[in-house]
Every structure is written in structure tokens, then in C-alpha cells.
Amino acid sequence: MSKAVKIAYKPVGLLLGAGAGLAAGLIFKQVWKIAGHDDDAPHATDPDRGWGEILLAAALQGAIFAIVKAAVDRTGAVGVHKATGEWPG
């Protein structure tokens, strides 16, 4: 990959990453509600929640974040490849 494409992709990658984080958070909140739990996911320090619920929420949130981030990163890379003929990364 050329240096120019690498430099040009850096801010795009940062914006896509921030957007992925926001989208993943919104998706997780909806999934947590649909799963029949409270409106808000538990925090690790919440004394009223058990280990199982806290670890389930963390695992689900991590999986959703990873899937959304991978999809957004891949979409961005494909877009750069189509626009420049070079694969970023």
C-alpha cells in the first residue's frame, strides 16, 4: 500500500472506529432489552447484580462490538480498495 493511501485512510479509519463503537453500543442496548433483562446492562461494580448476569452482559457486549467493528473495518477497506485500487492495512 502506498504511503499516501495509508495516510489518507488513517482519519477515515478513526471515524469508522468511533461510529462502530456507537453503533455497537446501541445494538447491545436493544439486544439486552429484547433478551428480557433490564433496560440497562449491569456494571461490573453493581452490588445488586450477580456474577452470571455481569459476565453474560460483558460477553454479549464484547461479541457485538467485535462483529460490528469487523464489519465496519471491512466495509471501509473495500471502499478504499474500490476507490484507489490498493488495499489498506
C-alpha positions in Angstrom: 0.0 0.0 0.0 1.3 3.4 -0.9 2.1 5.9 1.9 -0.5 8.4 0.6 -3.3 5.8 0.8 -2.1 4.8 4.3 -2.1 8.4 5.4 -5.5 9.2 3.8 -7.1 6.1 5.4 -6.0 6.9 8.9 -8.7 9.6 9.6 -11.3 7.5 7.8 -10.4 4.5 10.0 -10.7 6.6 13.1 -14.1 7.9 12.2 -15.3 4.4 11.2 -14.0 3.1 14.5 -15.8 5.7 16.5 -19.0 5.1 14.5 -18.6 1.4 15.1 -18.4 1.9 18.8 -21.5 4.0 18.9 -23.4 1.6 16.7 -22.3 -1.4 18.8 -23.4 0.3 22.0 -26.9 1.0 20.6 -27.2 -2.6 19.2 -26.2 -4.0 22.6 -28.8 -2.0 24.5 -31.5 -3.2 22.2 -30.3 -6.9 22.4 -30.2 -6.6 26.2 -33.8 -5.3 26.3 -35.0 -8.0 23.9 -33.3 -10.7 25.9 -35.7 -9.8 28.7 -33.3 -8.2 31.1 -33.4 -4.7 32.5 -33.3 -1.6 30.2 -29.7 -1.0 31.3 -26.9 -3.6 31.3 -25.2 -4.2 34.7 -22.0 -2.5 35.6 -19.2 -4.7 37.0 -19.4 -2.9 40.3 -23.2 -3.1 40.7 -23.8 -4.7 44.1 -27.3 -5.8 43.1 -26.3 -7.9 40.2 -24.7 -11.4 40.3 -21.6 -12.7 38.6 -23.5 -14.6 35.9 -25.5 -11.6 34.7 -22.5 -9.3 34.7 -20.3 -11.8 32.8 -23.1 -12.5 30.4 -23.6 -8.8 29.7 -19.8 -8.3 29.2 -19.5 -11.3 26.8 -22.5 -10.2 24.8 -21.3 -6.6 24.6 -17.8 -7.8 23.5 -19.1 -10.1 20.8 -21.4 -7.4 19.4 -18.6 -4.8 19.4 -16.2 -7.2 17.7 -18.7 -8.1 15.0 -19.8 -4.5 14.3 -16.1 -3.3 14.3 -15.1 -6.1 11.9 -18.0 -5.3 9.5 -17.3 -1.6 9.6 -13.5 -2.1 9.1 -14.0 -4.5 6.2 -16.5 -2.2 4.6 -14.1 0.7 4.9 -11.2 -1.3 3.4 -13.4 -2.5 0.5 -14.3 1.1 -0.2 -10.7 2.3 -0.2 -9.8 -0.6 -2.4 -12.5 0.3 -4.9 -11.5 4.0 -4.8 -7.8 3.6 -5.0 -7.1 0.1 -6.3 -5.0 -0.5 -3.2 -5.9 -2.5 -0.1 -5.4 -0.5 3.2 -3.7 -2.0 6.2 
